[in-house]
Amino acid sequence: MRLGFIGAGNMAQAIIGGVLKSGLFTKEEMIATAATQKTIDKVAKEFGIHTTLDNKEAASADMLFLAVKPVYCEEVIQEIREAVSEKQMIVSIAAGKSMAWLEKAFGGQRKIIRTMPNTPALVGEGITAVCPNENVTEEELREVCGILESFGKAEVIQESMMDAVIAVSGSSPAYVFMFIEAMADAAVAEGMPRAQAYQFAAQSVLGSAKMVLETGRHPGELKDMVCSPAGTTIEAVRVLEQKGFRGSVMECMKACAEKSKNM
């Protein structure tokens, strides 16, 4: 089986790296395209797979990852649609492009799995939402999930949840990075060196997330464990509530989901 990538940006590179590291495919079984010679040269050098500027060449792969930005999807699909057969598996990572839209763009019945990974995949800690159409078998779905789990976790969802997924995981690393940056800025204002401030802030976020995942406790319960009576933490929490911290997060995610629905 050959694995192809139309587009070789950061997310495609995360997938390629995860797949090679897991041993699911060899470098000889993979091919990737990009819009520029610079990108395919970088990918070829880093991963040793075959690269090309010809999307139609990659479109002959048994499993094809459509890894281009949503704005370029229609153009790219028009270019490769005649080279893609009903037997091939198409895995899309394009935000805002529904399975119905993809099927119509490809001109008929196709095996399509719509996914939404996130950038922590670059460090093997991604989470990917997975949604297959009716033409995909259980065995094929398991195979795709195995590939996606090579760089993190994968969860099968209903397509109606995809806009929520984009808000809660696809885009959320940006919110978390802003939170880390803000905490580090505050630490710098208190006299901590910048590099050390980022280390403390980022490790605290990492450890807190791990506690949620590994203890199974409600985030509110874990928050209460840190908040001693009349202590420093509850005072900080009071200010966050006063400034509308939770409401702001919810509103930003709502805006993100709405944008996804209208793409």
C-alpha positions as CSV (number, residue, x, y, z in Angstrom):
1,M,0.0,0.0,0.0
2,R,1.2,3.5,-0.8
3,L,0.4,6.6,1.3
4,G,0.2,9.9,-0.4
5,F,0.0,13.5,0.8
6,I,-1.4,16.4,-1.3
7,G,0.3,19.2,0.6
8,A,3.3,18.9,2.9
9,G,3.0,21.6,5.5
10,N,3.4,21.3,9.2
11,M,0.5,19.0,9.8
12,A,1.4,16.7,6.9
13,Q,4.9,16.6,8.2
14,A,3.7,15.7,11.7
15,I,1.7,12.8,10.2
16,I,4.6,11.6,8.0
17,G,7.0,11.7,11.0
18,G,4.6,9.8,13.2
19,V,3.9,7.2,10.6
20,L,7.6,6.6,9.9
21,K,8.5,6.5,13.6
22,S,5.7,3.9,14.2
23,G,6.9,1.7,11.3
24,L,3.4,1.5,9.8
25,F,4.8,2.5,6.4
26,T,8.4,2.7,5.0
27,K,9.7,5.8,3.4
28,E,9.6,4.0,0.0
29,E,5.8,3.6,0.4
30,M,5.1,7.3,0.9
31,I,4.9,10.3,-1.5
32,A,4.1,14.0,-0.8
33,T,3.6,17.1,-2.9
34,A,3.9,20.8,-2.1
35,A,3.4,24.0,-4.0
36,T,7.1,25.0,-3.8
37,Q,10.4,23.3,-4.5
38,K,11.7,24.6,-1.2
39,T,9.1,22.7,0.8
40,I,9.5,19.4,-1.1
41,D,13.2,19.6,-0.8
42,K,12.9,20.1,3.0
43,V,10.5,17.2,3.3
44,A,12.7,14.9,1.1
45,K,15.8,15.7,3.2
46,E,14.1,15.3,6.6
47,F,12.1,12.2,5.9
48,G,13.6,10.5,2.9
49,I,10.3,10.0,1.1
50,H,9.6,10.6,-2.5
51,T,8.4,14.2,-3.2
52,T,7.1,15.9,-6.3
53,L,5.4,19.1,-7.5
54,D,2.9,17.0,-9.5
55,N,-0.3,16.5,-7.5
56,K,-1.6,13.9,-10.0
57,E,1.4,11.7,-9.3
58,A,0.7,11.6,-5.6
59,A,-3.1,11.1,-6.2
60,S,-2.5,7.6,-7.4
61,A,-1.6,6.5,-3.8
62,D,-3.9,3.9,-2.2
63,M,-4.6,6.2,0.8
64,L,-4.5,9.9,0.0
65,F,-4.3,12.7,2.7
66,L,-5.7,15.9,1.4
67,A,-3.5,18.3,3.5
68,V,-4.0,21.6,1.8
69,K,-5.5,24.8,3.3
70,P,-9.3,25.0,2.9
71,V,-9.1,27.9,0.5
72,Y,-7.1,25.8,-2.0
73,C,-9.2,22.6,-1.7
74,E,-11.5,23.1,-4.6
75,E,-8.7,24.0,-7.0
76,V,-6.6,21.0,-6.0
77,I,-9.5,18.6,-6.1
78,Q,-10.4,19.8,-9.6
79,E,-6.8,19.1,-10.6
80,I,-6.7,15.5,-9.2
81,R,-10.3,14.3,-9.3
82,E,-9.8,12.3,-12.6
83,A,-6.8,10.5,-11.1
84,V,-8.7,9.4,-8.0
85,S,-10.8,6.2,-8.1
86,E,-13.6,4.9,-6.0
87,K,-11.3,2.3,-4.4
88,Q,-8.9,4.9,-2.9
89,M,-9.2,6.2,0.6
90,I,-9.3,10.0,0.9
91,V,-8.5,11.5,4.3
92,S,-9.2,15.2,4.6
93,I,-7.7,17.5,7.2
94,A,-9.3,20.7,5.8
95,A,-11.3,22.7,8.3
96,G,-14.8,23.6,7.2
97,K,-15.1,21.2,4.3
98,S,-17.9,18.7,5.0
99,M,-18.0,15.2,3.7
100,A,-20.9,16.1,1.4
101,W,-18.8,19.0,0.0
102,L,-15.9,16.7,-0.5
103,E,-18.0,14.1,-2.3
104,K,-19.5,16.7,-4.6
105,A,-16.1,18.2,-5.3
106,F,-14.7,14.7,-6.3
107,G,-17.7,14.1,-8.5
108,G,-19.4,11.1,-6.9
109,Q,-19.0,8.1,-4.5
110,R,-15.7,8.1,-2.8
111,K,-14.3,6.6,0.4
112,I,-13.8,9.8,2.5
113,I,-12.7,10.3,6.1
114,R,-12.9,13.8,7.4
115,T,-10.5,14.6,10.2
116,M,-9.3,17.5,12.4
117,P,-5.9,17.1,13.9
118,N,-4.1,19.8,15.9
119,T,-0.5,21.2,16.0
120,P,0.6,19.3,19.1
121,A,0.9,16.4,16.7
122,L,4.2,17.9,15.9
123,V,5.5,16.7,19.3
124,G,3.5,13.4,19.3
125,E,0.7,14.8,21.5
126,G,-2.0,15.6,19.0
127,I,-5.7,14.7,19.2
128,T,-7.6,14.0,16.0
129,A,-11.3,13.9,15.4
130,V,-12.3,11.3,12.8
131,C,-15.5,11.0,10.9
132,P,-16.0,8.4,8.1
133,N,-18.6,8.4,5.4
134,E,-20.8,5.4,4.6
135,N,-18.4,4.0,2.0
136,V,-15.6,3.4,4.5
137,T,-15.5,-0.1,6.1
138,E,-14.8,-0.7,9.8
139,E,-11.4,-2.2,8.9
140,E,-10.5,0.9,6.8
141,L,-11.5,3.1,9.7
142,R,-9.3,1.2,12.1
143,E,-6.4,1.5,9.7
144,V,-6.7,5.2,9.4
145,C,-7.1,5.6,13.2
146,G,-3.9,3.6,13.6
147,I,-2.1,6.1,11.4
148,L,-3.6,9.1,13.3
149,E,-2.6,7.5,16.6
150,S,1.0,7.4,15.6
151,F,1.2,11.1,16.6
152,G,-1.3,11.3,19.4
153,K,-4.8,10.2,20.1
154,A,-7.8,9.7,17.7
155,E,-11.5,9.8,18.5
156,V,-14.3,8.9,16.1
157,I,-17.1,11.5,16.2
158,Q,-20.3,12.5,14.5
159,E,-19.8,15.1,11.8
160,S,-22.2,17.4,13.5
161,M,-19.6,17.7,16.3
162,M,-16.8,18.8,14.0
163,D,-17.2,22.6,14.4
164,A,-17.0,22.1,18.2
165,V,-13.9,20.0,17.7
166,I,-12.3,22.8,15.7
167,A,-13.0,25.2,18.6
168,V,-11.9,22.9,21.4
169,S,-8.8,21.3,19.9
170,G,-8.1,22.4,16.3
171,S,-7.7,26.0,17.2
172,S,-7.2,25.8,21.0
173,P,-3.4,25.5,21.0
174,A,-3.4,29.2,20.0
175,Y,-5.4,30.1,23.1
176,V,-3.1,28.0,25.3
177,F,0.0,29.6,23.8
178,M,-1.5,33.0,24.6
179,F,-2.2,31.9,28.2
180,I,1.4,30.7,28.6
181,E,2.7,33.9,27.1
182,A,0.6,36.0,29.4
183,M,1.6,34.1,32.5
184,A,5.3,34.4,31.5
185,D,4.9,38.1,30.9
186,A,3.5,38.5,34.4
187,A,6.3,36.4,35.9
188,V,8.8,38.7,34.0
189,A,7.1,41.7,35.5
190,E,7.7,40.1,38.9
191,G,11.5,39.8,38.1
192,M,11.8,36.3,36.7
193,P,14.1,35.9,33.6
194,R,12.1,35.4,30.4
195,A,13.4,31.9,29.5
196,Q,12.7,30.7,33.0
197,A,9.3,32.2,33.0
198,Y,8.3,30.3,29.8
199,Q,9.6,27.1,31.4
200,F,7.6,27.5,34.6
201,A,4.4,28.5,32.7
202,A,4.6,25.8,30.0
203,Q,5.4,23.0,32.5
204,S,2.5,24.1,34.7
205,V,0.1,23.8,31.8
206,L,1.5,20.5,30.7
207,G,1.3,19.0,34.2
208,S,-2.2,20.4,34.8
209,A,-3.4,18.8,31.6
210,K,-1.8,15.5,32.5
211,M,-3.6,15.6,35.9
212,V,-7.0,16.0,34.1
213,L,-6.3,13.1,31.8
214,E,-4.7,10.7,34.3
215,T,-6.7,11.2,37.4
216,G,-10.1,11.3,35.7
217,R,-11.2,14.0,38.2
218,H,-13.3,16.9,37.3
219,P,-11.3,20.1,36.5
220,G,-13.2,22.0,39.1
221,E,-12.3,19.5,41.7
222,L,-8.6,19.7,40.8
223,K,-8.9,23.5,40.9
224,D,-10.4,23.3,44.4
225,M,-7.4,21.2,45.5
226,V,-5.1,24.2,44.8
227,C,-7.3,26.8,46.4
228,S,-6.5,26.9,50.1
229,P,-8.8,29.1,52.3
230,A,-7.7,32.7,52.3
231,G,-4.7,31.8,50.1
232,T,-3.0,33.2,47.1
233,T,-4.7,30.9,44.5
234,I,-8.3,31.7,45.4
235,E,-7.4,35.4,45.3
236,A,-6.1,34.9,41.7
237,V,-9.2,32.8,40.8
238,R,-11.4,35.6,42.2
239,V,-9.7,38.1,39.8
240,L,-10.0,35.8,36.8
241,E,-13.8,35.4,37.5
242,Q,-14.1,39.2,38.0
243,K,-12.4,39.8,34.6
244,G,-14.7,37.2,32.8
245,F,-12.0,34.6,32.2
246,R,-14.3,31.7,31.6
247,G,-16.8,33.7,29.7
248,S,-14.1,35.0,27.4
249,V,-12.9,31.5,26.6
250,M,-16.4,30.3,25.8
251,E,-17.1,33.3,23.6
252,C,-13.8,32.9,21.6
253,M,-14.7,29.2,21.1
254,K,-18.2,30.1,20.0
255,A,-16.8,32.6,17.4
256,C,-14.3,29.9,16.2
257,A,-17.1,27.3,15.7
258,E,-19.3,29.9,13.9
259,K,-16.4,30.7,11.6
260,S,-16.0,27.0,10.8
261,K,-19.7,26.6,10.0
262,N,-19.5,29.5,7.5
263,M,-16.3,28.5,5.7
